[in-house]
Amino acid sequence: MLQDSFGRVHRDLRISLTDRCSLRCTYCMPAEGVPWLTSDRMLSTHEIVRLAGVAVSLGVDEIRLTGGEPLLRPDVVDVVRALASLPGGPEISLTTNALRLPELAGPLKDAGLARVNISIDTLDRERFAKLTRRDRLPQTLAGIAAADAVGLHPVKLNAVAMRGVNDDEVVDLVRFAVDRGYEMRFIEQMPLDAGHTWDRTQMVTQAEILASLRTEFDLTEIPGRGAAPAERWYVNGGPRTVGVIASVTAPFCGACDRVRLTADGQLRACLFARTETDLRTLMRDGADDETLANAFRSCLAGKKPGHDIDDPTFLQPDRPMNAIGG
């Protein structure tokens, strides 16, 4: 098992397939001048599958593919097929902006992808263009519909709630999701922006999100959250639900079961970690699987009890979100 010193067993591996993205969301990336990883620094498909296999042998049973935008990787369907074929049959999911799902949803489903999380922060086309610096809302909506059509269920929609930007849309986003059978999930904005301009006083909290939703919906809390990052509520008695990932105001570090592998082969015990374990170099220097497994164990052994965002000494990770993976 991948168990840390606090007894948390890690069963969820997040793998970033690329640091590149087809959008430039203001809370994640600068408009231009991003120093992309060179191809020689990125993990090959064989290397991704090998490291994932080591993780599965250590008890990982869910693999989430992230980015950047994972669908920009040319062989993403082959990656999904290889990972879904690993011994033990881990569940394969993917977080995406959905722009390429109209063409890829079917092949991904056939390759073994179980479900998707899709980022959509607004339903207003002009606002979407301003937030993402790209006029692509129709393509995102088409991608959501494509995922639904091929059965990548449940279709989960993620929105980062931002004060004065889209906090007036939380009700509309939930209504959009509920009417179509999707699950809307709101995320408190975290200190992971490239410009390090995050300000807690400007963050929309879970309490504020729920207060807005309760002006229009009856919410009933769903017990048994386990290690899931989102707290969930039935909307108007169910079966539709809404979730909130309150990493800042209601951290769930005590039940965290996630470990992250970046596109350049660095293992991170926490989204906010400031240290990494270099699996790429180990592997390319000829390490066997047991050596790689020990590197996984060593990384997790050093995992802190929490992310310490509220600590005055907290420092943002050097990497922005697109380079870490969600």
N, C-alpha and C positions, 0 to 999 in steps of 0.2 A: 504493500500500500504506500501511497504518497501521503504520509502523515507528518504534520509539522510538530513543533515542540509544544503546541497548545492543544494537541489532540484532534485538530481538524484534518479530515481525510479528503484529499483532492481527487475528484472524479471528472472534472470539467476542464478540458484543454481548449484554449482559444488560440487559433493559429492565424496569423496575419499572412496573407498570400502576396501582398504588395503594399508599398507605402503610397502608391499613386492613387489619385481619385479623379473622377470626371466632374466633380463639383468642387467649389471652394467655399464651404460654409464658414461664415465669419467667426463662429465660436471655435473653429477647429484649425483652419489653415489661413495663411496670408493669401492675398490675391495672386501673387506671383513670386518668383525667386526662391521656390522650394528646392532644396538640395536633394534630389531623388537618389535613392540607392542605385548603384551601378549593378549590372547584371551579375558580375562575378561575386558580389557580396551577398546576393540573394540566394536563398536555398533553392536547389533544384527540386523537381517533383519527387525524384527518388529520395532525396534527403528529407523532405517533408514527411513522406510516407514512412521512412525508417524511424525518424524521431517519434512520430505518432504511434508507431508500433511498439516502441519502447514504453511510451506512456500508457498504452493500453495494457501492456503486460504488467504494469504497476497499478492497475485498477481503474484507469480512466475509462469511462463508458459513454461520454458525450464529447464530441468535437465540434466546436463552432468555428467556421471560417469567416475571417474578418479582413479588414484592410487598414488604411485606404479603402478602395473599392475592390473587393475580391473578384468581381466579375470582369475586371480589366485584365486579369491573368489569362493569357490565350488558351491555356490548357486546363481551365478550371473544371470542366466536365470530367476530364481524365483524373484530376486530383480527387474529386468527389468519389468517383468510381473506385479508385484505389483505396481510399480511406474506408469506404463502406464495406470493402471486401476484407478488411483486417480481421484476424481471428477474434472472436468475441462479438463481432458486429456492433461497434459503437454507433450511437445515433449521430448523424451528421446534419448540422444546421448551418445557416449562413445569414450574416447581417449585410444588407446591401441598400443602395439608394434606388434600386429597381430599374435603372435606365436600360439595362440589357436583358431584363427578364422577359419581355415579349418574345425574344428569339431563343432564350436559354432556359426558360422555366421547364419546358417539356423534357429536353435532354438532361437537365439536372435531376429532375424527378426520376427519370428512367435510370440514371446512374446511381441512385440511392440517396439523394438528398431528401430529408424528412420534412423540413419546414424552414421558413424564412422569417427574419425580422427586417422590416423595411423602415427606413428613416423618412419621415415626412413631417416637417415642422409647421407647415401652413397649408391651407387650401386656397389661398389667394395667389393668383399667378404673379402679380406684380411684386408682392411681398416675397414669394418664393425666389424670384429672380434677384431681388436685393439681398436676401439671406445667403443664397448659394452662389451668387455672381454668375448664374447661368439660368436662362429661360427654359426650364425643362419640366415644369409641373405636368403638362400633358403626358410626357413620357413616363414620369414616375407613376401617375395614376394608371396608365396602361400596363405598367409592370406589376402593380398591385393586383389588377384584374387578372393578369396572366398567371400569377402565382396561385390565385384562388381557383382559376379554371382548371389547372392541372392537379389540384389537390394537395398543395404544399400547406397543409393545415396543422395547427392553427396559424393563420396569417396575423402576425403581430406587427403593429405600427408603432414606431417610436418617435416621440417629439421631445426636444429639449425646450423646456418652458423658460422664456426670457422676458424680463420685465420691460414693458414698453415696446416690445417687438412682436410677440405672438401670444402673450398671456390673455389677450381678449378672445382667443380662439379655442380655449380648452373645451368649452361646451360644444362648439361646432365640430371639433375633431372627434369627440366621443360620439356625437350623433351620427357623423359620417361612418364611423367604424361599426357602431351598433346596427345601423340600418343595413349594412352589408355583411354582417356576421364576422367582422374582424375584432381583434382585441387591441384597444388603444392603450399605450403605456407612455406616461410622461416621465421625464428624467430631469432631476435637479441639475442645473448647470454646474460642472465640476472644473477645478483649476487645471485644465489640460489644454488650454489654447496656446497656439504658437507664439503669440505676443506677450504671454504672461500678464494679461490685463484683467484677469478674473477678480471680481469684487463681490465678496459674500453679501454685502448690503444690497446689491442689485439682483441677487439671485431670487427666483420665485421658489418658495418653499413648498414642501408637500402639503402643509396645512393650508396654504393659500390656494393650491390647486384643488384640494378637496372642498374648500369653502365655495369656490366658484362652481364646481360641479354640483354641489348640493342645492344650488339655487334652481337647478333644472331637473335633477335626477335624485331618486332615492337610492342611497348607497348602503350595501350591507357587507361588512367585512368578511372575507373568506379566511377561515383559520387554516393552520397547517402549512405555513409558508416554506418551512424547511430551509434549504440552502439557496432558494431562488432569490434573485436580487430585487424582484418587484413584490411589494405588498399589493393584494388584489381585493377588489370589491365587486359584488354583483350589482349590475345597473338595473334599477326598477324590478328587483326580485329575480333577475337572471332570465335566461341562461347567459346572456352577454355580460362581459366583465370589463373593468378598467383597472389598470395597474399604475403604481407610482414607484419609481426607483429613487429613493431618497438617500443617496450616498452621503450627503453632507449633513442633513438634519436628523436622520434616523439611520445611521450606518449599520450595516449587517455584517461587519467584519467577523464577528464571533462565529458565524455559520458559513463563512466563505469557503467554497470548495473549488475555486478557479485558479488556474496557472496559465501564463501566457507565453507564447512563442512568437517572436517578431519575425518579419520577413527575412531578416538577415541572420536568423538563427540564435538569437539571444533569449534565454529563458528568464522570465520575470515572475516572481512570486506574488506580486501585487501590481495592480494598475498604476499605483503611485510610487512604486519602488524606484530608488535612485541607484540601485546596483542590479547587475545582470550576470547571468552565467553563460559563458560563450560555448554553446554546443556546436556551432558550425566549425570552429577551429579544432575542437576536440575530434569531431567526426572526420574532418579532412586530414587530420594528422594520423588517422588510422585507428582511433579508439574502437574497441569492440562494444557490443550492446551492454554488457555489464558495467563497463566504465561510464557509458552514457546514462545508464540507470542510476548509478551512484551520483552522477552530476545532478540529475533530477532531485534525488533525495537530499543532497547537500544544499541545493537552492531552497527547497522547502523548509529545511531545518532552520534556515535563517529568517523565515518569514516573521514579520512583526505582528503583534496582536491586533493592530488597527492601522488606519492610514494617517492618523494624527493631523487631519486638516484643521482641527480646532486648536492645535498646539501652536503657540507663538513662534516656535522655531521651524514650523513646516515650510518645506521648500518644494516647489513644483518639480515634477520630473523634467530632466533635460529634454527628453523627446516630447513632441506634441502627440496628440491622440492618433493622427494618421500614421505615425511611425511606430506606435506601440501596438495598435490593434485593439478593437473594442472588447 
